[in-house]
Amino acid sequence: MKRILAFILLFALALPVLAACEETTPSGDSSAAESTEESVMTPDTNAPTVWNEAYADEANGFKDASEVYKLQAYSDGVATDAYSTLPAGDTRYIFEGKDKSRAVVLSEGYALTLPSANITPDFTLGALRSKYKGEGYVLTVTYENQNPYGKRVGDEIIVDANGWNTYLTEWVERYLVSNDFLMENSIRRTRPLGVTEELLPGYVVNYYDLQINVATKMEYDCYSVAVVRPKETYQYFWMFVLKSDDPMYEAMDSIVASFKEIEKNGKPVNSVGSYELVIPEHWNEETLAYYNKILAQTTVDFGMFYQKNDPEYVEWFSNSIENDLDVFMTYLHCGWYGKDYTRSDLDMDLINSQAGGNGFNGKPVLELTYQFTTTNNGLGGYTPMYDICRGRLDAEFRQLAAEIKAYGKPVLFRLNNEMNTDWTSYCGMQTMNDPDIFIDTWRRLYNIFLEEGVDNCIWIWNPIATSCPYSNWGDQLNYWPGSEYVQMLGLTYYQMNNDNMIESFKQMYSELYQKNTPWFDNFPAILGEFACGAGAAYVYDWGQNKYVPAPNVDSKRQWQADWITGMFDCFMKNQEAGYEWCKNIKIATWFSANDYATHEGAEIIVNYLRLDEGVPLAIEAFKNGYKKLKDAREN
């Protein structure tokens, strides 16, 4: 009652003031406040110099340049004030209106309207994507034209309706439409799935609107994804991923409706340049000494992942090549088939018997591959990624941090390798087609390690050689966590040797070097896992949809041995002209485990990658090549 009486008294005292305010407003001029506001917003005088009527969006307040109050211009990803001349490269504009913005990307040929002013764009990976950050949301736009499901005509692949549907269902919407996947990961739909031709005339639009439940640890937990394809073609499409702190599917509809393809001018480019190598200040002396050794060495250390970490095999292989290896690699997952986040502790008996090295004491250094999976990367059900964002695995991560810190010796920590694929539990397809979720979870674990005082981890970022899905949105660079979170570049490229067009080590890895130049020139590289197979008794025939006997089985053993010999030859020449592409490769870890499949009720080897008694030529090639490396290191 006291609060009510106080409010009445306050209101009574305020009435004369309100009346006085009304009397000071000129009669017949009720728009004075609006006029004052409008007078502050002056059209940008630079806008007419670059405006084109093709950019107009009258429905959203962009009839012409007079409705533009701020102009942002970018050339090759960098802000510029060269408004009067059109740069020849990657040109982009943000035209800000009263409460919306019109984005124009000449290099990709489109314009669209964003639901707010004061946009912060990110065009650093302009050849892959455009990002626009507004109040409470981030929009990512990508142009996609890499559909392989078509008929090759000359240098072009012609895609029909069937090819388009295969690509869409396999690589774009597989998990966005899966109710089982959404239920397993506590994700709900904010509106039903939809396909429309009405939203944007001349285009077919597939839309998906979702919210990550109980996402208290995420900045953005709502997603609206739109696939926009011209109705008359299946050759290309645009993908919009809008993430926000509240559902914004109506805003996404408005963005899509405002979309317009315009004449292309120039070519989109990535402007990031070479990523900086940042050596952590928190490393202990032993780890820093080992890392400096890696940076300085001109030879290659070798390691191996042994199938099932079999100690007897380790001993056999060491005896076979008459040398011990430099690196021991093992795997660890954040859980195992369940949501209780329990896992086996690090097998310290195994690690202490097979590793314990620091680069100087003659023992193998530990390479630990840690993966955010509880199913050994079985797909379609639960992925830990969303619970990591929710903070539910923090205790698990702190336990792992304590174990690694207690181990003490340097650890080559390879986190979530092959993220740019469609076969890992942490791939972009499983995270709303948004690689930023991968980055967020990476940084979360890294920061927990810092909080727990881990001072012996060398972090390895290891994409697969060819990104899959074939796309711009899924390219490896979209998964880069940042220079302060990575100290080594991991490379993975397999030669399975199951066809007659085998590529040499030099062909494969010089090509991969060119792909990673110039972004990672500053980083020491590790072949995190790789191998050349010895062929297999059976190969899969896609035409017959079954396994069939493989040709030239015996000759593939020799090809494998020749490949290994060529690999060591490259490493011996890595300081010579023409071999600059392998100069940064400091460590190589062979994946000595076979791939299996079921054929006519029996288990068959489909990729013979294991170095054992069955491939004596490869063992001899490895023995000879590794001895040369060892001799070069000692001399």
C-alpha positions in Angstrom: 0.0 0.0 0.0 2.9 2.4 0.8 4.3 1.8 -2.7 0.9 2.6 -4.3 0.5 5.9 -2.4 4.1 6.9 -3.2 3.4 6.3 -6.9 0.2 8.4 -6.9 2.0 11.3 -5.2 4.9 11.1 -7.7 2.5 11.1 -10.6 0.7 14.1 -9.2 3.9 16.1 -8.9 4.9 15.2 -12.4 1.7 16.5 -14.1 2.7 20.2 -14.1 6.0 19.3 -15.7 4.3 17.2 -18.4 1.9 20.1 -19.1 4.8 22.5 -19.4 6.5 20.2 -21.9 3.4 20.1 -24.0 3.1 23.9 -24.0 6.7 24.3 -25.3 5.9 22.2 -28.4 4.8 24.5 -31.3 1.2 23.9 -32.3 0.8 22.0 -35.6 4.4 20.6 -35.4 3.8 17.2 -33.9 6.8 15.8 -35.9 9.4 18.0 -34.3 11.0 15.1 -32.5 11.1 13.0 -35.7 12.6 16.0 -37.6 15.3 16.3 -35.0 16.1 12.6 -35.3 16.1 12.7 -39.1 18.3 15.8 -39.2 21.0 13.9 -37.3 21.0 11.1 -39.9 22.6 12.7 -43.0 22.9 10.7 -46.3 26.5 9.5 -46.9 28.0 11.7 -49.6 30.2 8.9 -50.8 27.3 6.5 -51.4 26.3 8.0 -54.8 29.9 7.4 -56.2 29.5 3.6 -56.0 25.7 3.1 -55.9 24.1 1.2 -58.8 20.4 0.9 -59.3 20.9 -2.9 -59.4 21.6 -2.7 -55.6 18.2 -1.3 -54.8 15.8 -2.9 -52.4 12.9 -0.4 -52.1 10.9 -2.7 -49.9 13.5 -2.4 -47.2 14.3 1.3 -47.5 17.1 1.3 -50.2 15.4 2.9 -53.2 18.6 4.8 -54.1 21.8 6.3 -52.5 19.9 9.1 -50.7 18.7 6.4 -48.3 22.2 5.4 -47.3 23.5 7.0 -44.2 26.8 5.2 -43.9 29.0 3.4 -46.5 31.5 0.7 -45.7 33.7 -0.3 -48.6 36.1 -3.3 -48.8 38.8 -4.3 -51.3 40.3 -7.8 -51.0 38.9 -8.1 -47.4 40.3 -4.7 -46.2 38.3 -1.6 -45.5 39.0 1.2 -48.0 38.0 4.8 -48.7 38.8 4.6 -52.4 35.1 5.2 -53.2 35.5 6.9 -56.5 37.3 4.1 -58.3 36.3 0.5 -58.6 39.1 -1.8 -57.4 39.9 -4.6 -59.8 39.8 -7.4 -57.2 37.3 -8.4 -54.5 35.0 -5.4 -54.0 32.2 -5.4 -51.3 30.0 -2.7 -49.9 27.8 -2.3 -46.8 25.2 0.4 -47.3 23.6 1.3 -43.9 20.1 2.8 -43.8 18.0 3.9 -40.9 17.7 0.5 -39.3 18.8 -2.0 -41.9 21.9 -2.6 -44.1 22.2 -3.6 -47.7 25.3 -5.8 -48.4 26.6 -6.0 -51.9 29.4 -8.4 -52.9 30.4 -7.7 -56.4 33.0 -10.5 -56.6 30.3 -13.1 -56.0 27.5 -11.3 -57.6 24.8 -10.8 -54.9 23.1 -8.2 -52.7 20.9 -8.8 -49.6 19.4 -6.8 -46.8 20.3 -7.4 -43.2 17.9 -6.7 -40.3 20.0 -4.0 -38.6 22.4 -1.2 -39.1 25.9 -1.1 -37.5 27.0 -4.3 -39.3 30.5 -5.7 -38.6 31.5 -7.8 -41.6 34.3 -10.4 -41.8 35.6 -10.9 -45.3 39.0 -12.4 -44.4 38.0 -15.7 -45.9 36.2 -14.0 -48.8 36.9 -16.8 -51.3 34.9 -19.2 -49.0 32.3 -17.2 -47.1 31.0 -13.7 -46.0 30.1 -13.1 -42.4 27.9 -10.3 -41.1 27.6 -9.6 -37.4 24.7 -7.5 -36.1 23.0 -7.0 -32.8 22.3 -10.5 -31.4 23.1 -12.5 -34.6 25.8 -13.5 -37.1 24.9 -14.4 -40.7 27.2 -16.5 -42.9 26.7 -16.6 -46.6 28.4 -19.1 -48.9 28.2 -19.8 -52.6 28.3 -23.6 -53.4 29.0 -25.1 -56.8 31.1 -28.2 -56.1 28.4 -30.9 -56.5 30.2 -34.0 -57.9 27.0 -36.0 -58.5 26.6 -35.3 -62.2 27.9 -36.1 -65.7 31.2 -34.8 -66.8 31.1 -32.9 -70.1 34.6 -31.6 -70.9 35.8 -29.7 -67.8 32.3 -29.2 -66.4 30.1 -31.5 -64.3 26.5 -31.2 -65.4 24.1 -31.8 -62.5 20.5 -32.8 -62.9 17.7 -33.1 -60.3 18.8 -36.5 -59.1 22.4 -35.3 -58.6 21.1 -32.2 -56.7 18.9 -34.3 -54.4 21.8 -36.6 -53.6 24.1 -33.7 -52.7 21.3 -32.0 -50.6 20.3 -35.1 -48.6 23.9 -36.4 -48.1 25.9 -33.3 -47.4 23.6 -30.4 -46.5 20.5 -31.4 -44.6 21.3 -35.0 -43.4 21.3 -34.0 -39.7 19.2 -30.9 -40.0 16.2 -33.0 -41.0 16.9 -36.0 -38.7 14.5 -36.0 -35.8 16.4 -38.8 -34.1 19.7 -36.8 -34.3 18.0 -33.7 -32.9 16.3 -35.6 -30.1 19.6 -37.3 -29.1 21.3 -33.9 -28.8 18.4 -32.0 -27.2 17.8 -29.7 -30.2 14.2 -28.6 -31.0 12.6 -27.1 -34.1 11.4 -23.6 -33.8 9.2 -24.0 -36.8 8.5 -27.0 -39.1 10.7 -27.9 -42.0 9.8 -26.2 -45.2 10.4 -25.8 -49.0 9.0 -22.8 -50.8 9.0 -21.1 -54.1 7.0 -18.1 -52.9 9.5 -16.4 -50.6 11.9 -15.5 -53.4 10.4 -15.7 -57.0 12.5 -17.7 -59.3 14.2 -19.7 -56.5 13.5 -22.8 -54.5 14.2 -22.2 -50.8 14.7 -25.0 -48.2 14.7 -23.8 -44.6 15.5 -25.3 -41.3 15.0 -23.6 -37.9 16.4 -25.0 -34.7 17.3 -24.2 -31.1 19.9 -25.9 -29.0 18.1 -26.5 -25.7 19.7 -25.6 -22.4 22.5 -23.8 -24.2 23.4 -21.7 -21.2 27.1 -21.6 -22.2 26.5 -20.5 -25.8 26.4 -17.0 -27.2 24.1 -18.1 -30.0 21.8 -21.1 -29.5 19.2 -20.4 -32.3 19.9 -21.4 -35.9 18.0 -20.6 -39.1 19.5 -22.3 -42.2 18.3 -21.6 -45.7 19.4 -23.2 -49.0 18.6 -21.0 -51.9 18.7 -22.5 -55.4 17.7 -20.9 -58.7 14.7 -22.8 -59.9 16.0 -23.2 -63.4 19.4 -24.8 -62.5 20.9 -27.4 -60.2 24.5 -26.3 -60.8 24.9 -24.0 -57.8 23.1 -22.7 -54.7 23.6 -20.3 -51.8 23.6 -21.3 -48.2 22.7 -18.9 -45.4 23.4 -19.8 -41.8 21.9 -17.3 -39.3 22.7 -17.9 -35.6 21.2 -15.7 -33.0 20.5 -15.4 -29.3 16.7 -15.6 -29.9 14.8 -17.3 -32.8 15.0 -15.1 -35.9 13.4 -17.2 -38.6 11.2 -14.3 -39.7 14.3 -12.2 -40.1 15.9 -15.0 -42.1 12.8 -15.0 -44.4 13.2 -11.2 -44.9 16.9 -11.7 -45.7 16.2 -14.4 -48.2 13.4 -12.4 -49.8 15.7 -9.4 -50.2 18.4 -11.5 -52.0 19.3 -10.6 -55.5 21.9 -11.9 -57.9 23.7 -9.1 -59.7 26.5 -9.0 -62.3 29.8 -10.3 -61.0 32.9 -8.1 -61.0 36.2 -9.3 -59.8 37.0 -12.5 -57.9 36.6 -13.4 -54.3 39.8 -13.8 -52.3 41.1 -14.8 -48.9 43.0 -12.0 -47.3 44.3 -13.6 -44.1 47.9 -14.0 -45.4 50.2 -16.2 -43.3 49.0 -17.0 -39.8 51.4 -16.0 -37.1 53.2 -18.6 -35.1 52.7 -17.9 -31.4 54.9 -19.8 -29.0 53.1 -20.1 -25.6 54.8 -18.5 -22.7 53.4 -21.0 -20.2 55.3 -24.1 -21.5 57.7 -25.8 -19.1 61.4 -25.8 -20.0 61.3 -29.4 -21.3 58.4 -28.8 -23.7 59.9 -25.5 -25.0 63.3 -27.2 -25.5 61.6 -30.0 -27.5 59.6 -27.6 -29.6 62.7 -25.5 -30.4 64.4 -28.8 -31.4 61.5 -29.5 -33.8 61.7 -26.0 -35.3 65.4 -26.3 -35.9 65.8 -29.8 -37.2 66.3 -30.6 -40.9 65.5 -34.3 -40.6 62.2 -36.0 -39.9 61.2 -37.9 -36.7 59.1 -41.0 -37.3 56.3 -42.5 -35.3 53.6 -45.0 -35.8 50.1 -45.8 -34.6 50.1 -49.5 -33.9 46.8 -51.4 -34.3 45.4 -52.0 -30.8 48.6 -50.5 -29.3 50.0 -54.1 -29.3 53.4 -54.1 -27.4 54.4 -57.3 -29.1 54.0 -55.7 -32.5 56.0 -52.6 -31.4 58.9 -54.9 -30.5 58.6 -56.9 -33.7 58.6 -53.8 -35.9 61.5 -52.2 -34.1 63.5 -55.4 -34.6 62.5 -55.6 -38.2 63.8 -52.1 -39.0 66.7 -52.5 -36.5 65.7 -49.1 -34.9 63.3 -47.7 -32.4 60.9 -45.0 -33.6 60.8 -41.4 -32.3 57.1 -41.0 -31.6 54.4 -43.2 -30.1 50.8 -42.4 -31.0 47.6 -43.5 -29.3 44.0 -42.4 -29.4 41.6 -41.3 -26.6 37.9 -40.4 -26.8 36.0 -38.2 -24.4 33.6 -41.0 -23.7 32.5 -44.4 -24.9 29.0 -45.2 -26.1 26.8 -43.3 -23.6 26.1 -39.9 -22.2 27.6 -40.4 -18.7 30.9 -38.9 -20.1 32.9 -41.6 -18.4 36.0 -42.8 -20.1 39.1 -44.9 -19.4 41.8 -42.9 -17.9 45.0 -42.5 -19.9 46.7 -45.9 -20.0 49.8 -44.7 -18.2 51.3 -48.2 -18.1 51.2 -48.3 -21.9 52.4 -44.7 -22.3 55.2 -45.1 -19.8 56.4 -48.3 -21.5 56.1 -47.0 -25.0 56.6 -43.3 -24.7 58.1 -41.0 -22.0 60.3 -39.2 -24.4 61.3 -35.5 -24.4 63.2 -35.4 -27.7 66.6 -35.9 -26.0 66.4 -38.9 -23.8 66.1 -41.6 -26.5 62.5 -42.5 -25.8 59.5 -42.0 -28.1 57.5 -38.8 -27.6 53.8 -39.2 -27.0 51.4 -38.1 -29.7 47.9 -38.2 -28.2 45.0 -37.9 -30.6 42.0 -36.9 -28.6 38.5 -36.8 -30.2 35.2 -35.4 -29.2 33.3 -38.6 -29.7 31.7 -41.3 -27.6 31.1 -43.7 -30.5 34.4 -43.8 -32.3 32.9 -41.4 -34.8 29.8 -43.3 -35.4 27.4 -40.8 -36.9 23.7 -40.0 -36.8 23.1 -40.2 -33.1 24.7 -38.5 -30.1 27.6 -36.1 -30.6 29.3 -34.5 -27.5 29.7 -31.2 -29.3 26.5 -29.6 -28.0 27.1 -30.7 -24.4 30.6 -29.4 -24.6 29.1 -26.0 -25.6 26.7 -26.4 -22.6 29.7 -26.9 -20.3 28.7 -30.5 -19.3 32.0 -32.0 -20.1 34.1 -29.5 -18.2 34.8 -31.9 -15.4 35.9 -34.5 -17.9 38.3 -32.1 -19.5 39.7 -31.0 -16.2 40.4 -34.6 -15.3 42.2 -35.1 -18.7 44.2 -31.9 -18.1 45.3 -33.2 -14.7 46.5 -36.5 -16.2 48.4 -34.8 -19.0 50.0 -32.4 -16.5 51.0 -35.2 -14.2 52.6 -37.0 -17.2 55.0 -34.1 -17.4 56.8 -34.9 -20.6 56.0 -33.1 -23.9 52.8 -34.2 -25.5 52.0 -33.8 -29.2 48.3 -33.1 -28.6 46.3 -33.7 -31.8 42.7 -32.6 -31.2 39.8 -33.7 -33.4 41.6 -34.6 -36.6 39.8 -34.6 -39.9 37.1 -32.2 -38.8 36.6 -31.0 -42.4 34.8 -34.3 -43.3 31.5 -36.0 -43.2 32.7 -39.0 -41.0 33.7 -37.5 -37.6 31.4 -36.8 -34.6 32.7 -33.2 -34.6 32.4 -32.4 -38.3 30.4 -29.3 -39.5 27.5 -31.4 -40.8 26.8 -32.5 -37.2 27.0 -28.9 -35.9 24.4 -27.0 -37.8 26.6 -26.6 -40.8 28.5 -24.1 -38.7 32.3 -24.7 -38.2 32.3 -22.0 -35.6 31.0 -24.6 -33.1 34.1 -26.6 -33.7 36.2 -23.5 -33.0 34.3 -22.8 -29.8 34.7 -26.3 -28.4 38.5 -26.3 -29.3 39.0 -23.0 -27.5 37.0 -24.2 -24.5 39.2 -27.2 -24.0 42.4 -25.1 -24.6 41.3 -22.6 -22.0 40.5 -25.3 -19.5 44.0 -26.7 -19.9 45.4 -23.2 -19.2 43.2 -22.9 -16.1 44.5 -26.3 -14.9 48.1 -25.4 -15.4 48.9 -27.8 -18.3 52.3 -26.7 -19.5 53.4 -29.6 -21.7 50.9 -29.7 -24.6 51.9 -28.9 -28.2 48.5 -28.4 -29.9 48.1 -29.8 -33.5 45.4 -28.7 -35.9 45.0 -31.5 -38.4 42.4 -31.3 -41.3 42.2 -34.0 -44.0 43.8 -33.2 -47.3 40.5 -32.9 -49.2 37.5 -31.3 -47.5 34.3 -33.3 -47.6 31.5 -32.2 -48.2 32.9 -30.7 -51.3 31.9 -27.1 -50.5 33.1 -23.6 -49.5 31.3 -23.7 -46.2 33.1 -26.9 -45.1 36.6 -25.9 -46.2 39.3 -26.5 -43.7 40.1 -22.8 -43.2 36.7 -22.3 -41.7 37.7 -24.6 -38.8 40.9 -22.7 -37.9 40.8 -21.9 -34.1 43.3 -19.0 -34.2 47.1 -18.8 -33.9 47.1 -18.5 -30.2 45.5 -22.0 -29.9 47.7 -24.0 -32.3 51.4 -24.7 -32.5 51.7 -27.3 -35.2 50.0 -28.0 -38.5 48.9 -31.6 -39.0 48.7 -33.1 -42.5 46.8 -36.2 -43.5 46.8 -37.7 -46.9 46.4 -41.5 -47.7 47.4 -43.4 -50.8 45.3 -46.5 -50.6 46.8 -48.1 -53.7 43.5 -49.7 -54.8 43.6 -48.3 -58.4 46.1 -48.1 -61.2 46.8 -44.4 -60.8 49.0 -44.3 -57.7 50.4 -41.0 -56.9 53.9 -40.7 -55.4 54.6 -39.2 -52.0 56.1 -36.2 -53.7 53.0 -35.7 -55.9 50.6 -35.9 -53.0 52.3 -33.8 -50.4 53.7 -31.1 -52.8 50.1 -30.6 -53.9 49.0 -30.4 -50.3 51.8 -27.9 -49.5 50.5 -25.7 -52.3 47.0 -25.9 -50.9 48.2 -24.8 -47.4 50.4 -21.9 -48.8 50.6 -19.2 -47.6 48.5 -19.6 -44.5 50.6 -22.1 -42.6 54.2 -21.4 -43.8 55.2 -20.3 -40.3 54.1 -23.6 -38.7 56.1 -26.8 -38.2 54.2 -29.7 -39.8 53.5 -33.2 -38.7 52.0 -35.9 -40.8 49.6 -36.7 -38.0 48.6 -39.9 -39.6 49.3 -41.2 -43.2 50.1 -44.4 -45.1 50.4 -46.0 -48.5 48.5 -49.2 -48.7 49.5 -52.4 -50.3 46.2 -52.8 -52.1 43.6 -55.3 -51.1 42.2 -58.6 -52.3 38.8 -56.8 -52.9 37.8 -53.3 -54.0 34.3 -51.8 -54.1 32.7 -51.5 -57.5 30.2 -48.7 -57.4 28.5 -49.8 -60.6 27.8 -53.2 -59.3 27.3 -51.9 -55.7 29.5 -54.7 -54.2 33.0 -55.8 -53.6 34.9 -57.5 -56.5 38.3 -59.1 -56.7 41.0 -56.5 -57.1 43.4 -56.6 -60.1 47.2 -56.5 -59.9 47.3 -57.6 -56.2 51.0 -58.7 -56.3 52.3 -55.6 -58.2 50.8 -53.3 -55.5 53.2 -54.7 -52.9 56.0 -53.4 -55.0 54.3 -50.1 -55.6 53.9 -49.6 -51.9 57.6 -50.3 -51.3 58.6 -47.8 -54.1 56.3 -45.2 -52.5 58.0 -45.6 -49.2 61.4 -45.4 -50.8 60.4 -42.2 -52.6 59.1 -40.7 -49.3 62.4 -41.2 -47.6 64.2 -39.8 -50.6 62.1 -36.6 -50.3 62.9 -36.2 -46.7 66.6 -36.6 -47.4 66.4 -33.8 -49.9 64.2 -31.5 -48.0 66.9 -28.8 -47.9 67.5 -28.9 -51.7 65.9 -26.8 -54.4 62.7 -28.2 -55.6 61.9 -29.8 -52.2 60.9 -26.7 -50.3 57.4 -28.2 -50.0 58.6 -30.7 -47.4 61.0 -28.4 -45.5 58.5 -27.8 -42.7 57.6 -31.5 -42.2 59.3 -32.4 -38.9 57.4 -35.5 -37.8 55.6 -38.3 -39.7 53.4 -40.9 -38.0 52.4 -44.0 -40.1 48.9 -45.4 -39.5 49.7 -49.1 -39.2 46.2 -50.5 -39.1 44.1 -52.0 -41.8 40.6 -51.1 -43.0 38.0 -53.9 -43.0 34.6 -54.6 -44.5 32.2 -57.5 -44.7 32.0 -59.5 -48.0 29.7 -62.5 -48.4 29.5 -62.9 -44.6 33.3 -62.7 -44.1 35.6 -59.9 -42.9 37.9 -58.8 -45.7 40.8 -56.2 -45.7 39.9 -53.4 -48.1 43.0 -51.2 -47.3 46.2 -53.0 -46.4 48.0 -50.3 -44.4 49.6 -52.3 -41.6 53.3 -52.9 -42.0 53.7 -56.6 -41.1 55.0 -59.9 -42.4 52.6 -59.7 -45.3 54.4 -56.8 -46.9 58.1 -57.7 -46.6 59.1 -55.3 -49.4 57.6 -52.4 -47.6 59.3 -53.4 -44.3 62.7 -53.5 -46.2 62.1 -50.1 -47.8 61.2 -48.6 -44.4 64.2 -50.1 -42.8 66.6 -48.7 -45.4 65.0 -45.3 -45.6 64.8 -44.8 -41.8 68.4 -45.9 -41.3 69.5 -43.1 -43.8 67.5 -40.6 -41.8 69.0 -41.8 -38.5 72.5 -41.6 -40.0 71.9 -38.1 -41.3 70.6 -37.0 -37.9 73.7 -38.3 -36.1 76.1 -36.8 -38.6 
